[in-house]
Structures are given as C-alpha cells and as structure tokens.
C-alpha cells in the first residue's frame, strides 16, 4: 500500500518541473491526483504522463473564478480533498530600481495571493487529518540582488505556512512548507530562453555545498513526507531542500580547496 493510498491530492502548477514530479510520485503512492496549470500544451503533456485517471484543470491560481471552478470540479468528482501542494508560482528577477508595479503585482498575485486563496477556497473540502504543503524559496533568505520582490513574495508564503498551521490545528489539518534551493526545472528556460546559461548554472552551483543543482524528484520526496502520515506530528514547519545553501554558506566551494 502506498503512502497516499486513496487520498485525493491537488497539485497546483502540476504541469511541469517540481509540480509534475510530485504528481507522478503521488500517483505512484496511490493518490487520486488533480493538477492545474495555465499552459494548455504542458497540461496535455502532463495528462499523457499521468494517465486518464488524473484530473487536469487549466486554471490560474491568481484568478478566483478559476479557483472556484477548480474546487467545484474536485467536489463533483471526489467530494473531498486530503492533500494540497500549493506549488504554482513564478520566479522573475527584477532590479529594485527597474521593477514596475505590474511586474510586482504579477509576482504577488501568483505566488502569494494565489497560495492564500487556493487554501481558503479548499477549506470546505478538507477533512481532519488533511495535509497542506506550500512551496516557498530560499530567495527569502539568501539576499540575491534583483530578487527583492520575488523573495518577499516567497517570504510571505513561509509566513502563511506558519499562520495557516496555527489557525487550522483545531481542525486537525497540518500545514507545512518546503523550501527549494536551485533546482533543475523548466522555470530557468523562462528566465533564459532556450536553456540555463552555463555561466549562470556555474554561479548557482558555486553556492551549493553539495556541488550540484537539485532535481525536481528530490523536492517531491520532501513534499511526500509532509503530505503523508509519516509527518503526522509535524505542522508549521519548513524543510529546506537546498543542498546546504542557507545553513552551510561557508561550505560552498569547499570541494575546490586543498
């Protein structure tokens, strides 16, 4: 029996990268999987990977009407929800002096507002014992120039994890946060069309004590732990899956030292 046998699990932004890796793992662990995404082409590709049993919904988490339709679909098909991985997000570097109001709003609408209302609108379907996992980012900790708005939007997600957990504990619903470091996903292709620039990749890896980019499947394993009964006494917590970037900065580049 899988760790999520017969659980109904929603993964927002489940059409690529970390979201799709998590959807595949959840399916392998026995869950009934629902994914969302904005891109019809990648959603169709994800459907072919996950199979016809998976529910695939084109939805923008920043659009509350889309969220209402999403949860109406889940209620009609399953009548309940056991797991949420609020993963949908965007990552765009904008220098402080150049970012526009529209760019700022887009980051917070998707990363923060989208996460908030995904959870709010799911509440009526969640039962005692349900688990919610939010996806943050080490950008809230690392102080990288150009990531002030993005990092702030993800710091807000971390705060929501703690505050949601406090409010939902009385309902026996757990809320936790997974915080990835540099992960090899298609999100880099949107920041640098075509592929991740080798120089940028080298700069990222130079900050990682484990000396490599992480893989989406490694984040998925952490999400599975937080979603499953294996973490039944864990709530309000954050798991860093970052190769040591945040907690071990002095160890970065140590492989090159004598």
N, C-alpha and C positions, 0 to 999 in steps of 0.2 A: 504494500500500500504506500502511495506517495505521501509526501509531507503536506500536500494540499488536496488530498483526495476529496472530490465532490464539492470543493469550495468554489464559490463564484468570485472571480478576480478581475478587477478592472485595471488596465494599464493605460494611462493617457500618454500620448506620444509613443505608442507601441509599434509604430510602423517602421522604425529603423533604430540602429545603434543600441543603446542601453535598454530602451523600451522593448525592442523586438527580442533581444537576448533574454530579457526577463520573461516575456510572454512565452517563448519557447521552453524555458526552464519550468515555468509554472504549469504549462501543458504536460510536460514530461512527469511532473509531480502530481498529476491527477486533477488539476483545476479546470473549471469551465472558464475559458478566457474571453474577455472582451477587450478590444483595443480601440484607441482613437488616434486620429491624426488629421492633418489638414491637406495633405498631398494625395490626390486620388491614385496616382501611379504607384507610389510606395505602399499605399494601403492595399492595392491589388496584389502587389508582390508579397506583402506580409500575409495576406489571405492564403496565397498558394503555399506558403511555408507552413502556416499554422493549420491549414485544413478547413474544410467547410463547417466544421462544428464551432469554430471560433466566430464570435460576433465582431464584425469590423464596422466601425461607425466613423464617417467623415465628420469631424467636429473640431471647432476652435474653442479651446478652454476659456479664452477671453470673451467669448460670446455666450451670454447667459441663456439665450434661447436655444443655442446648440446644446448646452448642458442639460436643459430641461428635456429636450428630445432624447438625449442620450439616456438619462435615467428613466424616462418613460419606457424606452426600449428594454432596458435591463429589467424593469419591473414586470413588463409583459412577458418576457422570455423566462425569467428565473424567479421573480418575486422577492429577491433578497440580494444582498451583497455582503461578502465575507472579507474581502481583501481589496484595498485600493493602493496602487502605486501611482502617486501623483508625480509623474515624470516629465510631462510636457514642458518644454522650455526652450528659450533661445539664448544664444551667447554671442554678443557682438561687442567688439572693442570700440569705444568712443572716447577720445581725449576730452577731459573736462572742459577745455576752452572751446570745443567744437560741437559737442553733442547738442542736438536740437530737442525741443520739447516733444516733438512727435517720436523721435528715437527713444527718449527717456520713457515716454508713456508706453511705447510698444514693449519695452523690456519689463516694466512693472505690470502691464496688463496681462501678459502671458505668464511670466514667472511667479508673480506674487498674487495678483487678483485671480488669475486662473486657478492657482493652487487653492486659494481660500474658498472660492465658490464651488470648486469640484467637491471639496469635503462638505461644505454646507449643504449642497443640494443632494448629496448622497446619504445624509443622516437618516432619512426616513426608511432607507433600505437596509441600514446596518443593524446587525443583531449583537447581543452580548457575546464577547469573545472575538469580535471582528478586529482586524488589524489594518492600520493606515501607515503607509511609508511615504515620506516626502523626499524628493530629490533636491539637494542643495548643491553646493560647490565650494571647493577650497578657496575660491576667489574672495570669499568673505574674510579670509584670514591672511592671505599672502601679500597683499599690498602691491599688486602689479599695476604699474601706470597704464591708464587707459581703460581700466575695468571698474571704475568707481560706481557707475550706475548698475552694471551687471552684478558686481559684488554686493552692492546694497540690496538689490532685489533678492539675492540668494541668502543674505543675512536675515532678511525678513522671513524667508521660508524656514530657516532654522528656528527663528523665534516662534513662528506659527506652530512648529512641531511641539515645542515645549508647552505653549499655551493651549493648543488643542488637547494635548495629553491631559492637562490639568482639568479641563472642562469636561472631557469625555470619560474620565476614570470612573465616575459614578455609574456610567452605563457599561462598564467593563469593556470599553473599546480602547485598545492601545494605539498610541501614535508615536512613531519614531522617525528618525532622519538618517538617510545615507548621504554621505558627502564625498563625491568622487574627486580624485585628482586628475591629471592629464590622461585621458582615455582615448584610444584609437577608434574614433567613430566618424560617421559622415558629417558631423557638425563642423569638422575642420574644413571640409570641402566647401561649405557655405562661406566660411571666413576667408578662405583662399581657394577660389575655384580651380577645379582640376584635381588637386591633391594637396596634402600638407607639405608646405615648403620644407625641404630638408634642413635648412638653416633654423627654421622655427622649431622643427622637431628636435634638433640637436640642443637648442636652448631649453626646451621643455625637459628633455631627459637629463640635462646637466643639473637640474634642480631636484631630481628624484634620487634619493639614497639607494633604491633598488636598481637604478640604472636603466630603466626602460619605461615605455608607455604602458599603461594598464589596458586591459581588454574588457569589452562590454560584459563578457561572461563572468568576470571577476566581480563586477558590481552586482550582477544578477544573483550571484550566490549570497552576497550580503543582504540583498533585498529578500531573498527566500528565507533566510534566517529570521529576519524581522517580521516577515509575514506569517510565519509558521508557529506552531505550538512550541518549537524549540526555544523561542524567546518569550514564553508566556508570562514571565515576571519582569519584563523589560518594557518600560514606557517613558516617554520624554527624553530618550537617549539619542545620541548621534554616533554613528560609526563612520570613521574616516577610512576611506579606501583609496589611498593616495601614494602608496609606495614610500611613505615616511616624510613627504614634503613638509607638512605642517609641524609635526612634532620632532623631526630629526634634521633640521636645516643644516646643522654643522656636519652631518654625514654625507651631504650631497657632494659628489665628485671624489669621494674617498677612494674609489677604485683606482683612480689615476695617481694616487700618492704612493711614495715608496713605503 
